[in-house]
Amino acid sequence: MKKWEKQTMKIAALGAMALTLAGCATAKSSSSQGNNPGKTIKIGVNMELSGSAAGYGEQQKQGIQLAVKKINKSGGIKVGGTKKKIQLVIRDNKTSNTTAASVAAQLVNNDKVVAVVGPATTSAGTAAIPNMTKAAVPSVSPSATDPDYTLQKSGKVQKYIFRACYQNNFQGATAATFVTKNLKAKRVAILTDNSSDYGTGLTKAFKKQYRGTVVSSQTFQEGDKDFNAILTALKHKKIDALYAPGYYSEIGLIVKQARQAGIKAPIVGSDGMADAKLAQIAGKSNATNVYYTTPFSTKASATNKVASKFMSAYKAKYGSTAPTFSALAYDSVYMIKAAIEKEGSANSVKIADGLAKLKNFKGVTGTTTIDKQHNPEKTISIEQLTNGVVSKVYNVK
């Protein structure tokens, strides 16, 4: 009997030990969730460096590289009591949703990055979300503007998805208010890029906010080059303004052909126009009385020291004025840096926690606070072009 009791107690003790070890293993697994840094802090770049959105992707890559160079030059990011330098891992998603998802998997599983900047577009970013979430690695998109980008279908926030730009609904509504209050436009025509959620989302928000009369609402596709038929029809509508949300490649042609058709009314658009190429395509004299919403104004350096230093550094490095998308990408890197320093950890889950708590972050594109849906609360600007040059800036909160 005593022998049996001893054997039973031995088995029980071994069982208890096994459970304890299992508990330790579970705890260890939980605490090591996500990716951790090594000698460096690996930050991935999932970016449109070829394909139709390559122009934006290249600008963002320049902003990212400029930020990393500055941070590393100062010794790196402070993690607890030490500093670690950033190691960039740049991959091209080729403006393809499928490739963007594949790149996300490569970055988090093979490269073991602790955070990702990009993609630039909402569609590519959305495609990458499942792989980012599964690996518990956060991403900050400089320019994914669709309102639902940071949300699950249920309406709950995507824990690991953030952005540095404001949403289309805010941008479209701001344009509508500006058209009404500043331009006093009572009759407006709308010409929308309906080949993506970008143009259609902006138009929806504009229409919801605008209090005047929409006399005509037309659409076009990415890659279209001849808008003369639509513009000729609009010429006879007696419009006070034309709202044309889209990218500079098509909007530049719309501006050019509208002016050639004799339409002198203000043309108002979105941040996809915030590029010097717009005036090159439209022609400088045609790019007059043109306005667009933007998170970053080239005239910001007058009142923003962070922006001033960034613009000087960009000019010295690339020989041109810093575009909006470079500024947003630059801020995206510094948002990740701020999150790491706030949490005292470069573990990817901790970085996500830090990003969600970001408040009053002083960036190139203004002071940013991340809200509960992982969107930035920040000032929006409207730039006015005269002869292809920014002649005035309107700041709207």
C-alpha positions, 0 to 999 in steps of 0.5 A: 500500500505504501509502495502504491502511494509513493508511486502515485505521489511520484506520478502526481508530482511529475504531472504537476511539474509538467503543468508548471512547465507547460504554463511557463511555455505558454507564458513565454509564448505570450510574452514573445508575441510578434517580432523582436529586434536584434542588433538593429531595429528592422523596419520594412518598406512595402511600397509601390516602386513600380507600376501605376503608383510608382511616382508616389512610392518613390517619393515616399521611399525618399522621405523614409530614407531621409528620416532613417539617415537622420535618426541613425546619424544621431545614434539611432532609436533609444530603447530602454538604456541603449540606442539601436540603429534602424535597418531598412528592408525595402521591397517593391509591391509593384502596385499589385494587391497580390504582390503587396500581400506577398511582400508583407509576408516576406517582411514579417516572416522572413526578414523579421521586421518589427514595423512596416511603412506602407503601402502607399495605396489603400487597396495594396495596404488592405491586401497586406493587413491579414499577414501583418495582423497574423504576425502581430507587426504594425504598419503605418501607411503614409497615404492610404486615405479610405475611411475604412482602411483601419477598420475591420468589417465589424467596425472594430479597429485593426490593431496593427494598422495605422496611417499618417494621413487623414481620411477621404471623408475629412478631405472631401468635406473640407473641400466642400466647405472651402468651395462654399465659404471661400470660393462662394460657389453656388453651382458646382460640377464634379469630375471623378476618378472612379477607377478606385475608392480614392476618387469615389470616396472623396466625391461621396464626402464632398456631395454630403457636405456641399450645400450648393447645387451640383449641376453635373457629376461625371466620371473618368478612368485612370489612364484617360487622356481626352476629356474634351467632350465632358469639358465642352459640355460643362462649359455651358453649365455656368459653373462656379467651380469644378471639383475634380478629385484624383491624381496629378497624371489625369487632373493635370490634363483636365486642368489643361484641357479645361482652360483650353476649352475656355473654362475659367472657374476655379478647379478644386481637387485633392492631395493626389494633385500635390506634386510639381508634375501637375503644373508640368502636365497642365502648363504653368499658365493653365495651373492658375486658380487651382486648389487642392487639399493637402496634409503638408504645405510647402509654405509650412516651414515659416511656422514649423521648425520640424518642417523647415529642417526637413525641407532643407535636408530634402532640398540638399539631398534630392535637389528639389522641393519636398513633395507631400508624400515624402513628408508623410513618409518621413513622419511615418518613420518618426511615428514608429520611433516615438512609439518605440521610445514611449514603450521602451521596447522595439517588440512589434506588439509594443510598437503597436501599443505605442502608436495607438497612444501617440499624442501631440506628435510634432511632425513635418505635417503638423501636430498629430494625435492618433484617435481610437480608430488609428487615424491622425487628428491633424490640421488640413491645408488647401494650397492655391496655385497661380501660374503653377506655383503655390501662391497662397495657403489656407489652413483648416482644422 
